[in-house]
Amino acid sequence: MIRVLIFTLCVVAAAAGLAWLADRPGTVTVQWLGYQIETSAFVGASAIGVVVVLLILIWALVRYLFTRPAAIAAHIQERRRQQGYDALSRGLLAIGVGDRTLAQRYAGIAGRNLPREPLTALLRAQAAQLKGDKAAARRAFETMLDRPETELLGLRGLFLEARRSDDNEAARALAEQAVTRDPKLAWGVNALLDMQARAGDFDGALNTLAIARDNGHVEPGIALRRRAVLLTTEAREAEASDPDKALRLASEALRLAPSLVPAAEIAGRILASKGESRQASRTIVRTWKLSPHPDLAFVYAFARAGDAPRERVKRIKYLASLTPGDIEGPIAIANAAIEAHEWEEARAALAPYLDGRPPARICTLMARIEAGELGDKGREREWLARALRAPRDRAWIADGYVSDRWLPVSPVTGAVDGFEWKAPVDAIGRGDDTLLIEERSGPVAAEAPPPLAAPRVESPPQRGVGDNVDVSPAQDQAAAAPVKAPPAPPPPARSEPKPKPAIFVPERPPDDPGVAQVETDESPNSLERLRAAQFR
């Protein structure tokens, strides 16, 4: 609407100008190069307008001729850019669906049309990875290091290639370079922390953990817990050479994470060795309330030197009373009572857990009670056999890996503070009824056919002296005839002993080393090993 209005105004102005010239006639004279031109003012103004229009047209033509090659080159370049971005889009889609042929094709097109585009280098590297050409992928990532905008992308790509090749030294160097370049990158900080912890560089891991916390890569609570784990590991390494330093580190770890069992164990053991039994007991009690563990019970029982075994039973009973709903308390009481030869006390502690399928530790403790109190070898063997098939006890577990001792780093993923004290997944596929039958009477044997019974032959009634019985001649003859015994059945074939059914044990996961097999024969050595197969 505005353009129409402006056009109308221009037309009106032109008409008014022409009318103004027409109403005012005059003469225009031009003398140039010996020529004299005389015309009216209207014609002269029109001629000037025509000349101006011709000059503008000539200038536009000249400009078009001079700028046409550059415009053609710009058009070609824009077309190539469009083809390059289209190849990038299609190449990334091909990588997403796993089509390495199309990925290689579009990577080449993008490389020709967009040689300096960062996504082109990424597409080329990912296409090489999809093809399995590690050398080409490494070269593609190395070229990214030359440009500031792609340096971090190249570092991450080289880091992943080093991890896939199990080159831990190169991966750690690349992670350190990434952290130095930009500490706000979470992948570099977390990867460096895990590798430092796995390599035993706990001082470096503590520094990296501080960087991760300052940049918000880990939550504050998790950061404090991981710091406590690293301090506990340093305390465990320094316990033998520098107990004071170990105690200081363990105490700081307990301040950060009061439920950390290894820290409380180290602190309690060092305090007890220094004669500070009361402080050691308080330290153990604080952690026991949060996470009961047999190692804590052991340290608490022997925290006071010179106590008699019955005094240790009293101490353990007090410790167990602090966590009435946890199984670790009764097991600790039973252990202490067995050491003190308080058999009834040990039985009473384990009695609530004997129904059903008690865990292996309880079965082993019951075998010790039967052997120690009554010397009943049969009952001892029965409980030891039940221990072999019992549900697995609690252990330190991280990512499916079962360990009998606490470790600061998961051996599977390298994560700090990956171990938890919990029961592993029990074997699947065996019912309780089959287990109870095998525990009491051994494996169920195949049912044997009943023996063939001899045909029953009724003997004639015996007649006494005073009996008056009428007997027919036929009956008398049949009675007088000798009775033929039935043919004896053939002796049963000697059956070969059938193999016992195998106990179902599921395959171990790849990262679970499992539990060592225990011999099931009744030799003294195997019984001793079974009797000693308890968690501390």
C-alpha positions in Angstrom: 0.0 0.0 0.0 2.8 2.4 0.9 4.6 1.6 -2.4 1.5 2.4 -4.4 1.1 5.6 -2.6 4.7 6.6 -3.3 4.4 5.7 -7.0 1.2 7.8 -7.3 2.9 10.7 -5.6 5.9 10.4 -8.1 3.6 10.4 -11.1 1.7 13.4 -9.8 4.9 15.3 -9.2 6.2 14.5 -12.7 2.9 15.6 -14.3 3.0 18.8 -12.3 6.5 19.5 -13.4 5.7 18.9 -17.1 2.6 21.1 -16.8 4.7 23.8 -15.2 7.2 23.7 -18.0 4.5 23.7 -20.6 2.9 26.8 -19.1 6.2 28.7 -19.2 7.6 28.6 -22.7 11.2 29.6 -23.3 14.2 29.1 -25.5 17.4 27.1 -24.8 20.5 27.8 -26.9 23.6 25.6 -26.9 26.8 26.5 -28.7 29.5 23.7 -28.8 32.3 22.9 -31.3 30.9 25.4 -33.8 27.4 24.1 -33.6 24.5 26.1 -32.3 21.4 24.3 -31.1 18.3 26.3 -30.2 15.2 24.7 -28.8 12.4 25.2 -26.3 12.9 24.7 -22.6 10.6 21.7 -22.5 12.5 19.9 -25.2 15.8 20.7 -23.6 14.7 19.4 -20.2 13.5 16.2 -21.9 16.8 15.8 -23.7 18.7 16.2 -20.5 16.5 13.4 -18.9 17.1 11.1 -21.8 20.9 11.6 -21.6 20.9 10.9 -17.8 18.9 7.6 -18.4 21.4 6.6 -21.1 24.4 7.2 -18.9 22.8 5.1 -16.1 22.1 2.3 -18.5 25.7 2.3 -19.9 27.1 2.3 -16.3 25.0 -0.7 -15.4 26.1 -2.6 -18.5 29.7 -1.9 -17.8 29.4 -2.9 -14.1 27.6 -6.1 -15.0 30.3 -7.1 -17.5 33.1 -6.4 -14.9 31.4 -8.2 -12.0 30.0 -11.2 -13.8 33.0 -13.6 -13.3 33.0 -12.9 -9.5 29.3 -13.5 -9.4 29.7 -16.7 -11.3 32.4 -17.9 -8.9 30.3 -16.9 -5.9 27.4 -18.9 -7.3 29.6 -21.9 -7.8 31.0 -21.6 -4.3 27.6 -21.4 -2.8 26.5 -24.4 -4.7 29.4 -26.4 -3.5 28.7 -25.3 0.1 25.2 -26.5 -0.3 26.3 -29.8 -1.6 28.9 -30.1 1.2 26.3 -29.4 3.9 23.9 -31.9 2.3 26.7 -34.5 2.2 27.4 -33.8 5.9 23.8 -34.3 6.8 23.5 -37.5 4.8 26.9 -38.8 6.0 25.9 -38.4 9.7 22.7 -40.2 9.0 24.6 -43.0 7.3 26.8 -43.3 10.4 23.8 -43.4 12.6 22.3 -46.3 10.8 25.8 -48.0 10.4 26.1 -47.8 6.5 29.8 -47.5 6.2 29.7 -47.4 2.3 27.5 -44.3 2.2 29.4 -42.8 5.1 32.7 -43.0 3.3 31.1 -41.6 0.1 29.5 -38.6 1.8 32.7 -38.0 3.8 34.6 -37.7 0.5 32.1 -35.3 -0.9 32.1 -33.2 2.2 35.9 -33.2 2.2 36.0 -31.8 -1.3 33.4 -29.2 -0.9 33.9 -28.2 2.8 37.6 -28.9 3.5 37.8 -26.5 6.5 34.5 -27.3 8.1 34.9 -28.9 11.6 32.1 -31.3 11.0 33.9 -32.6 7.9 36.8 -33.8 9.9 34.4 -35.4 12.4 32.5 -37.1 9.6 35.8 -38.4 8.1 37.0 -39.7 11.5 33.7 -41.4 12.3 33.5 -43.0 8.9 37.0 -44.4 9.4 35.9 -45.7 12.8 32.9 -47.3 11.3 35.0 -49.0 8.7 37.5 -50.2 11.3 40.4 -48.2 10.0 42.0 -47.1 13.3 45.0 -45.5 11.6 42.8 -43.3 9.4 40.6 -42.3 12.3 43.7 -41.4 14.4 45.0 -39.3 11.5 41.7 -37.5 11.2 41.6 -36.7 14.9 45.3 -35.5 14.8 44.4 -33.0 12.1 41.9 -31.5 14.4 44.6 -30.6 16.9 46.0 -28.0 14.5 42.9 -25.8 14.7 41.7 -24.1 18.0 38.0 -24.7 17.3 38.5 -28.5 16.8 41.4 -29.1 19.3 39.2 -30.4 22.1 37.2 -32.6 19.6 40.5 -34.1 18.4 41.6 -34.7 22.0 38.4 -36.6 22.8 38.6 -38.7 19.7 42.2 -39.6 20.3 41.4 -40.4 24.0 38.6 -42.8 22.9 40.9 -44.5 20.4 43.6 -44.9 23.1 41.0 -46.5 25.4 39.8 -48.9 22.8 43.5 -49.9 22.1 44.1 -50.3 25.9 46.8 -47.7 25.8 46.3 -46.4 29.3 49.4 -44.1 29.3 48.3 -42.3 26.1 44.8 -42.1 27.4 45.9 -40.6 30.6 48.1 -38.0 28.9 45.3 -37.0 26.6 42.9 -36.6 29.6 45.4 -34.5 31.4 45.8 -32.3 28.3 42.0 -31.9 28.1 41.7 -31.0 31.7 44.5 -28.4 31.3 42.9 -27.0 28.2 39.4 -26.8 29.6 38.6 -28.1 33.1 34.9 -27.5 32.5 34.8 -30.6 30.3 33.3 -33.4 32.4 34.6 -36.3 30.4 38.2 -35.3 30.8 38.0 -34.7 34.6 36.1 -37.9 35.3 38.3 -40.0 33.1 41.4 -38.6 34.6 40.1 -39.2 38.2 39.3 -42.8 37.4 42.6 -43.5 35.8 44.6 -41.9 38.6 42.7 -43.9 41.2 43.2 -47.1 39.4 46.9 -46.4 39.0 47.3 -45.7 42.7 48.0 -42.0 42.3 45.8 -40.9 45.1 47.3 -37.5 45.6 46.6 -36.7 41.9 43.1 -38.2 42.3 42.4 -35.9 45.2 43.5 -32.8 43.2 41.4 -33.9 40.2 38.4 -34.5 42.5 38.7 -31.0 43.8 38.7 -29.7 40.2 35.6 -31.8 39.5 33.8 -30.4 42.5 34.7 -26.8 41.7 33.4 -27.1 38.2 30.2 -29.0 39.2 31.0 -32.3 37.6 30.0 -34.2 40.7 27.5 -33.5 43.4 28.9 -32.2 46.7 27.8 -35.3 48.7 29.3 -37.7 46.2 32.5 -35.6 46.1 32.9 -35.9 49.9 32.3 -39.6 49.8 34.9 -40.1 47.1 37.4 -38.0 49.0 36.8 -40.1 52.1 37.4 -43.3 50.0 40.7 -41.9 48.7 41.8 -40.9 52.1 41.0 -44.3 53.5 43.1 -45.9 50.8 46.0 -43.7 51.7 45.5 -44.6 55.4 45.6 -48.3 54.7 48.8 -48.0 52.8 50.4 -45.8 55.5 49.2 -48.0 58.5 52.3 -50.2 58.7 54.9 -47.5 58.2 53.3 -44.4 59.7 50.3 -45.2 62.1 49.9 -41.6 63.2 49.4 -40.4 59.6 47.1 -43.4 58.9 45.0 -42.5 62.0 44.8 -38.9 60.9 43.7 -39.8 57.4 41.2 -42.4 58.6 39.7 -39.9 61.1 39.3 -37.3 58.4 37.6 -39.9 56.1 35.2 -40.8 58.9 34.4 -37.1 59.4 33.4 -36.9 55.7 31.7 -40.3 55.5 30.8 -41.7 58.9 29.4 -45.0 57.4 32.7 -45.9 55.7 33.5 -49.3 57.2 37.2 -49.6 56.2 38.0 -46.1 57.6 36.4 -47.1 61.0 38.2 -50.4 61.0 41.6 -48.7 60.4 41.0 -46.0 63.0 39.6 -48.5 65.6 42.5 -50.9 65.1 45.2 -48.1 65.5 43.5 -46.6 68.5 43.2 -50.0 70.2 46.9 -50.7 69.5 47.7 -47.4 71.2 45.7 -48.4 74.3 42.9 -46.0 73.6 40.2 -48.7 73.8 37.4 -46.4 74.8 38.0 -44.1 71.8 38.3 -47.1 69.5 35.0 -48.5 70.8 33.2 -45.2 70.3 34.6 -45.0 66.7 33.4 -48.6 65.9 30.0 -48.0 67.5 29.3 -44.9 65.4 30.0 -46.7 62.2 28.3 -49.9 63.2 25.0 -48.1 63.7 25.1 -46.9 60.1 26.5 -50.0 58.4 27.1 -53.2 60.5 30.0 -55.3 59.2 31.9 -58.4 60.6 35.2 -56.5 60.5 33.8 -53.9 62.8 32.6 -56.5 65.2 36.0 -58.2 65.2 37.8 -54.9 66.0 35.3 -54.1 68.7 35.6 -57.5 70.3 39.4 -57.1 70.7 39.6 -53.4 71.2 40.2 -53.9 74.9 43.3 -56.0 75.5 43.3 -58.7 78.1 39.6 -59.4 78.1 38.5 -63.0 78.6 36.4 -64.7 75.9 33.2 -64.3 78.0 33.9 -60.6 78.4 34.1 -60.3 74.6 30.8 -62.0 74.3 29.2 -59.4 76.5 30.8 -56.6 74.5 29.5 -58.1 71.2 26.0 -58.5 72.6 25.9 -54.8 73.4 27.2 -54.0 69.9 24.5 -56.3 68.4 21.8 -54.7 70.4 22.4 -51.4 68.6 21.2 -52.9 65.3 18.5 -55.4 66.3 17.2 -56.0 62.8 20.5 -56.9 61.1 21.9 -60.4 60.7 25.5 -59.3 61.4 24.8 -58.9 65.1 23.7 -62.5 65.8 26.5 -63.8 63.6 29.0 -61.8 65.6 27.5 -63.0 68.9 27.7 -66.6 67.7 31.3 -66.2 66.7 32.3 -64.7 70.1 30.3 -67.4 71.9 31.9 -70.2 70.0 35.3 -68.8 70.9 34.2 -68.7 74.6 32.7 -72.2 74.4 29.3 -70.8 75.2 27.4 -73.2 73.0 23.9 -72.4 74.3 24.5 -68.7 73.7 25.7 -69.4 70.2 22.6 -71.6 69.5 20.3 -69.0 70.9 21.8 -66.3 68.7 21.4 -68.3 65.5 18.0 -69.9 66.3 15.8 -67.3 64.6 17.7 -67.9 61.3 17.7 -71.7 61.1 14.3 -72.1 59.4 14.2 -72.4 55.6 17.6 -71.9 53.9 20.0 -70.1 56.3 23.0 -68.4 54.7 26.3 -70.1 54.4 27.9 -68.4 57.4 25.2 -69.6 59.7 25.4 -73.1 58.4 29.2 -73.1 59.0 28.7 -71.7 62.5 26.2 -74.5 63.3 28.7 -77.0 62.1 31.3 -75.6 64.5 28.7 -75.7 67.3 27.8 -79.4 66.6 31.5 -80.4 66.5 32.6 -78.4 69.5 29.7 -79.0 71.9 28.7 -82.6 71.1 31.4 -83.9 68.8 28.7 -85.1 66.4 30.5 -85.6 63.1 27.3 -86.5 61.3 25.5 -83.3 62.2 28.7 -81.4 61.4 28.8 -82.9 57.9 25.2 -82.2 57.4 25.6 -78.5 58.2 28.7 -78.3 56.1 26.8 -79.8 53.2 24.0 -77.3 53.7 26.6 -74.5 53.7 27.7 -75.6 50.2 24.2 -75.1 48.8 23.1 -72.2 51.0 22.4 -68.7 49.7 25.6 -66.7 49.4 26.5 -64.3 52.2 27.1 -60.6 51.9 30.3 -59.6 50.3 32.0 -56.5 48.7 30.4 -56.2 45.2 31.1 -53.7 42.5 29.7 -54.0 39.0 29.1 -57.7 39.4 32.7 -58.3 40.7 32.6 -60.1 44.1 35.6 -59.5 46.5 36.3 -60.8 50.0 38.0 -57.5 50.9 37.1 -53.8 50.3 38.8 -52.0 47.4 38.6 -48.3 46.6 38.2 -48.7 42.8 36.0 -51.0 40.8 38.3 -53.4 38.8 35.6 -53.5 36.1 34.9 -49.8 35.3 37.5 -48.1 37.4 34.9 -46.0 39.3 35.9 -44.7 42.7 33.7 -46.0 45.6 32.1 -48.7 43.5 32.0 -51.5 46.2 29.0 -52.1 48.3 28.5 -54.6 51.2 25.5 -56.7 50.1 24.4 -60.2 49.2 25.2 -61.3 45.6 22.6 -62.8 43.3 22.0 -66.4 44.4 22.0 -69.4 42.0 18.8 -69.7 40.0 17.1 -72.9 39.0 17.1 -75.1 42.2 14.0 -75.4 44.3 14.0 -75.6 48.1 12.3 -79.0 48.2 15.1 -80.6 46.2 17.7 -78.9 48.4 16.1 -80.2 51.6 15.9 -83.7 50.3 19.5 -83.7 49.2 20.7 -82.2 52.4 19.1 -84.9 54.5 19.4 -88.0 52.5 21.8 -87.2 49.7 20.8 -87.1 46.0 17.5 -88.8 45.2 18.1 -92.3 43.7 16.0 -93.7 40.9 13.1 -95.8 42.2 13.8 -99.5 42.0 11.0 -101.8 40.9 9.4 -103.7 43.8 10.6 -107.3 44.2 8.5 -110.1 42.7 6.3 -111.7 45.4 6.0 -115.5 45.4 2.5 -116.7 44.8 0.6 -117.4 48.0 -0.1 -121.1 48.6 -2.7 -122.0 51.2 -1.8 -125.0 53.2 -4.6 -127.5 54.1 -6.2 -127.1 57.5 -4.6 -129.2 60.1 -6.9 -131.7 61.8 -6.7 -132.5 65.3 -7.3 -135.8 67.0 -10.8 -135.0 68.0 -11.8 -133.2 64.9 -14.6 -134.7 62.8 -14.2 -133.3 59.4 -15.6 -134.8 56.2 -13.1 -134.8 53.5 -13.9 -135.9 50.0 -11.5 -138.3 48.2 -10.6 -135.6 45.7 -9.7 -133.1 48.4 -7.8 -135.7 50.4 -5.9 -136.6 47.3 -5.1 -133.0 46.6 -4.0 -132.5 50.1 -1.9 -135.5 50.1 -0.2 -134.5 46.8 3.1 -132.7 47.3 2.8 -129.0 46.7 5.0 -127.8 43.9 6.9 -124.6 44.8 6.7 -121.9 42.1 9.7 -121.4 40.0 12.2 -119.1 41.7 12.5 -115.7 40.0 15.7 -115.1 38.2 18.3 -113.2 40.3 18.0 -109.5 39.7 20.6 -108.1 37.4 23.3 -106.3 39.1 22.6 -102.6 38.5 25.5 -100.3 38.0 25.6 -97.3 40.4 24.0 -94.3 38.8 25.8 -91.0 38.9 24.5 -88.4 41.3 22.6 -85.6 39.8 24.9 -82.6 39.3 24.3 -79.4 41.3 23.0 -76.6 39.0 25.4 -73.7 39.0 24.7 -70.9 36.6 27.5 -69.6 34.4 29.5 -66.7 35.9 29.2 -63.3 34.4 32.3 -62.2 32.5 33.4 -59.8 35.4 32.5 -62.2 38.3 35.4 -64.4 39.3 33.0 -66.4 41.4 33.7 -68.4 44.6 36.4 -71.0 44.7 35.0 -74.6 44.7 35.2 -76.6 47.9 35.8 -80.3 47.9 32.7 -82.3 49.1 34.5 -85.5 50.2 34.7 -86.4 53.8 38.4 -86.3 54.1 39.8 -84.5 57.2 41.4 -81.8 55.1 38.2 -80.9 53.2 36.2 -80.9 56.5 38.7 -78.5 58.0 38.5 -76.2 55.0 34.7 -76.3 55.2 34.8 -75.6 58.9 37.0 -72.6 58.3 35.0 -71.2 55.3 33.5 -68.3 57.1 33.6 -64.6 56.7 35.6 -62.9 59.3 
